[in-house]
Amino acid sequence: MKSGIINLNVVPVRKKDNAKSEMISQLFFGETITIIKIINKWSFVKCNIDNYEGWIRNLHYKKLSNVEYLEISNKKNIFSSTELKIKDIINEIVIPTGSLISSAKFLNYEHEENQNVISISKIAKSFLNSPYLWGGKTKFGIDCSGLVQSVFKTFNIILPRDAKDQSKKGIEIINEFKNGDLAFFGDNKEKISHVGIILKNEKIIHAYGKVRIDSISDKGIYNSEENKITHCLQTIKRII
């Protein structure tokens, strides 16, 4: 199969080969893709970071030769821990947190120094008040599993795209939760529909309407604005 690389800042991934189709995810600058098939103006691709599949426009990526793909694949992955300005001879663009900046030189872009990653909680809090967007993974719109994936990517920890698949990773924790543990919610353990990152003092950061911090107990997430438990806790996993 042929390969490609995302040479734009953010690319929508759609459920069908139609611009009006539901956005199910996003691809970031520098990420490589496997091109499964091409139909007219659209390509059905697999992201080589997390194996997520969907449709993107042909104009939204650059095709790679086998030699070019091997050159990029042999590099150590380095992800941006914040938004970065990158520029070539003509253009300057801003790429989102979690972009694959180790591909920048190959795409003829220079970039600012990447900020040092301090902690999971600090990176997560940088997303506070970002609006909820189904399929989104950036500070301009993000869903619950997109928040978790983008935050952990800055530590070069690649998690699946969806919450139900993320819940299958890590070690289950019964007590003594700590910063960076992942809490999963739903009707039961087989029907996980929401995820958040645990913070200190029985708090959790998650995307619900917007990225917000709420209280968490063994029952679930308590939303003080709605004065109720909005999500029922099913399991907590430790990834790092």
C-alpha positions as CSV (number, residue, x, y, z in Angstrom):
1,M,0.0,0.0,0.0
2,K,1.1,3.6,-0.6
3,S,1.9,6.1,2.2
4,G,1.4,9.8,2.8
5,I,2.1,12.5,5.3
6,I,0.0,15.3,6.6
7,N,1.5,18.6,5.5
8,L,-1.3,20.9,6.9
9,N,-1.8,21.8,10.5
10,V,-5.1,19.9,11.1
11,V,-7.0,17.6,8.8
12,P,-10.6,16.4,9.4
13,V,-11.2,12.7,9.2
14,R,-14.7,11.8,8.0
15,K,-16.9,8.8,8.2
16,K,-17.7,8.8,4.5
17,D,-16.1,10.3,1.4
18,N,-18.2,13.5,1.6
19,A,-17.4,16.9,3.0
20,K,-20.8,16.9,4.7
21,S,-20.1,13.6,6.4
22,E,-19.6,13.3,10.2
23,M,-16.1,14.2,11.4
24,I,-14.9,11.2,13.4
25,S,-11.3,12.4,14.1
26,Q,-8.5,14.6,13.1
27,L,-5.0,14.1,11.7
28,F,-2.1,16.4,12.8
29,F,0.8,17.9,11.0
30,G,3.6,15.4,10.4
31,E,1.6,12.3,10.9
32,T,2.0,9.6,8.3
33,I,-0.8,7.6,6.8
34,T,-1.4,4.4,4.9
35,I,-3.5,5.0,1.8
36,I,-6.0,2.1,1.6
37,K,-8.0,3.3,-1.4
38,I,-8.7,6.5,-3.4
39,I,-12.1,7.4,-4.8
40,N,-12.3,10.6,-6.8
41,K,-11.3,13.4,-4.5
42,W,-11.1,11.3,-1.4
43,S,-8.8,8.8,0.2
44,F,-9.6,6.1,2.8
45,V,-6.6,6.1,5.1
46,K,-5.2,4.6,8.3
47,C,-3.3,6.9,10.7
48,N,0.0,5.2,11.4
49,I,0.1,6.6,14.9
50,D,-3.0,5.0,16.3
51,N,-4.3,2.8,13.4
52,Y,-7.6,4.9,13.2
53,E,-9.3,4.8,9.8
54,G,-11.4,7.3,7.9
55,W,-11.8,9.4,4.8
56,I,-9.7,12.6,4.1
57,R,-9.4,14.8,1.0
58,N,-6.7,14.0,-1.5
59,L,-5.5,17.7,-1.2
60,H,-4.9,17.3,2.5
61,Y,-1.8,15.2,2.4
62,K,1.5,14.6,0.5
63,K,2.2,11.2,-1.1
64,L,5.4,9.5,0.0
65,S,7.7,7.2,-1.9
66,N,8.8,4.0,-0.1
67,V,12.3,5.6,0.4
68,E,10.7,8.7,1.9
69,Y,8.4,6.7,4.2
70,L,11.3,4.7,5.5
71,E,13.3,7.9,6.1
72,I,10.5,9.3,8.3
73,S,9.7,6.0,10.0
74,N,13.2,5.6,11.2
75,K,13.2,8.9,13.1
76,K,12.3,9.0,16.8
77,N,8.8,10.5,17.2
78,I,8.8,13.9,18.9
79,F,5.4,15.5,19.6
80,S,4.8,19.2,20.3
81,S,3.8,19.8,23.9
82,T,2.0,23.1,23.0
83,E,0.9,25.0,19.9
84,L,3.9,25.9,17.7
85,K,4.5,28.3,14.9
86,I,6.2,26.6,12.0
87,K,7.3,28.2,8.7
88,D,8.8,27.5,5.4
89,I,10.1,30.0,2.8
90,I,6.5,31.3,2.1
91,N,4.1,30.1,4.7
92,E,3.7,30.3,8.5
93,I,1.2,28.1,10.2
94,V,0.3,27.2,13.8
95,I,0.2,23.5,14.6
96,P,-1.7,21.9,17.5
97,T,-0.5,20.3,20.7
98,G,0.5,16.7,19.8
99,S,1.7,17.4,16.3
100,L,4.6,15.3,15.0
101,I,7.3,17.9,14.9
102,S,10.0,15.4,14.1
103,S,8.6,15.4,10.6
104,A,9.0,19.2,10.2
105,K,12.4,19.2,8.6
106,F,11.4,16.6,6.0
107,L,8.5,18.9,5.1
108,N,10.9,21.9,4.9
109,Y,9.5,23.7,7.9
110,E,11.4,25.3,10.7
111,H,9.8,25.6,14.2
112,E,10.2,27.2,17.6
113,E,11.8,25.2,20.4
114,N,9.3,22.7,21.8
115,Q,8.4,23.5,25.4
116,N,9.4,20.9,28.0
117,V,6.6,18.7,29.2
118,I,6.2,19.1,32.9
119,S,3.3,17.0,33.9
120,I,0.1,15.3,32.5
121,S,-2.0,17.6,34.6
122,K,-0.4,20.8,33.3
123,I,-0.7,19.8,29.7
124,A,-4.4,18.8,30.3
125,K,-5.2,22.1,32.0
126,S,-3.9,24.0,29.0
127,F,-7.0,22.7,27.2
128,L,-9.4,24.2,29.8
129,N,-12.6,25.8,28.3
130,S,-11.9,24.4,24.9
131,P,-15.4,23.7,23.4
132,Y,-16.6,20.2,23.0
133,L,-16.5,19.0,19.4
134,W,-17.3,15.4,18.3
135,G,-14.2,14.1,16.6
136,G,-12.0,17.1,17.6
137,K,-8.6,16.8,19.2
138,T,-7.4,20.5,19.4
139,K,-8.0,23.5,21.7
140,F,-10.4,24.9,19.1
141,G,-12.7,21.9,19.6
142,I,-12.2,18.5,21.3
143,D,-14.0,15.4,22.6
144,C,-13.3,13.4,25.7
145,S,-11.1,10.8,24.1
146,G,-9.4,13.3,21.9
147,L,-8.4,15.2,25.0
148,V,-6.8,12.1,26.5
149,Q,-5.1,11.1,23.3
150,S,-3.6,14.5,22.6
151,V,-2.4,15.0,26.2
152,F,-0.7,11.6,26.4
153,K,0.8,12.0,22.9
154,T,3.0,14.8,24.3
155,F,4.7,12.1,26.4
156,N,5.1,9.9,23.3
157,I,2.4,7.6,24.8
158,I,0.0,6.6,22.0
159,L,-3.5,5.6,23.1
160,P,-6.3,4.5,20.8
161,R,-8.7,7.2,19.5
162,D,-11.9,6.1,21.2
163,A,-12.7,5.9,24.9
164,K,-13.9,2.3,24.7
165,D,-10.6,1.2,23.3
166,Q,-8.5,3.4,25.7
167,S,-10.2,1.6,28.6
168,K,-8.5,-1.7,27.5
169,K,-5.1,-0.2,28.1
170,G,-3.1,0.1,31.3
171,I,-3.5,-1.5,34.8
172,E,-6.8,-1.3,36.7
173,I,-6.5,0.7,39.9
174,I,-8.8,-0.1,42.9
175,N,-7.7,2.7,45.2
176,E,-5.0,5.3,45.8
177,F,-5.7,7.1,42.5
178,K,-3.1,9.6,41.4
179,N,-2.5,12.4,38.9
180,G,-2.7,11.1,35.3
181,D,-4.8,8.0,36.0
182,L,-7.7,7.6,33.5
183,A,-11.3,7.3,34.7
184,F,-13.8,5.6,32.4
185,F,-17.6,6.0,32.5
186,G,-20.6,4.4,30.9
187,D,-23.5,2.0,31.6
188,N,-21.1,-0.8,32.3
189,K,-17.5,-1.8,31.6
190,E,-18.5,-3.2,28.2
191,K,-20.2,0.1,27.2
192,I,-17.6,2.8,28.0
193,S,-18.7,6.1,26.5
194,H,-16.6,8.8,28.4
195,V,-13.1,9.3,29.8
196,G,-11.3,11.9,31.8
197,I,-7.9,12.4,33.5
198,I,-7.8,12.3,37.3
199,L,-6.2,15.3,39.1
200,K,-5.4,15.9,42.7
201,N,-8.0,16.4,45.5
202,E,-10.6,14.1,43.9
203,K,-10.9,16.2,40.8
204,I,-11.1,15.2,37.1
205,I,-10.5,17.1,33.9
206,H,-12.7,16.0,31.0
207,A,-14.6,17.3,27.9
208,Y,-18.3,17.7,28.6
209,G,-19.7,20.8,26.9
210,K,-16.2,22.1,27.2
211,V,-13.0,21.0,28.8
212,R,-13.7,21.4,32.6
213,I,-12.7,20.3,36.0
214,D,-15.3,18.5,38.2
215,S,-15.3,16.4,41.3
216,I,-15.1,12.6,41.1
217,S,-16.2,9.9,43.6
218,D,-16.7,6.2,43.4
219,K,-20.2,7.0,42.0
220,G,-18.9,9.1,39.1
221,I,-18.5,12.8,38.1
222,Y,-20.4,15.4,40.1
223,N,-21.3,18.5,38.1
224,S,-21.9,21.4,40.4
225,E,-23.7,23.4,37.7
226,E,-26.2,20.7,37.0
227,N,-26.1,19.5,40.6
228,K,-26.0,15.8,39.7
229,I,-23.8,12.9,38.7
230,T,-23.4,13.2,35.0
231,H,-21.3,10.1,34.3
232,C,-21.2,6.8,36.2
233,L,-17.7,5.5,37.0
234,Q,-16.9,2.0,35.7
235,T,-13.1,1.7,36.0
236,I,-9.8,3.5,36.5
237,K,-6.7,2.7,34.6
238,R,-3.1,3.7,35.2
239,I,-1.1,4.2,32.0
240,I,2.1,5.5,33.4
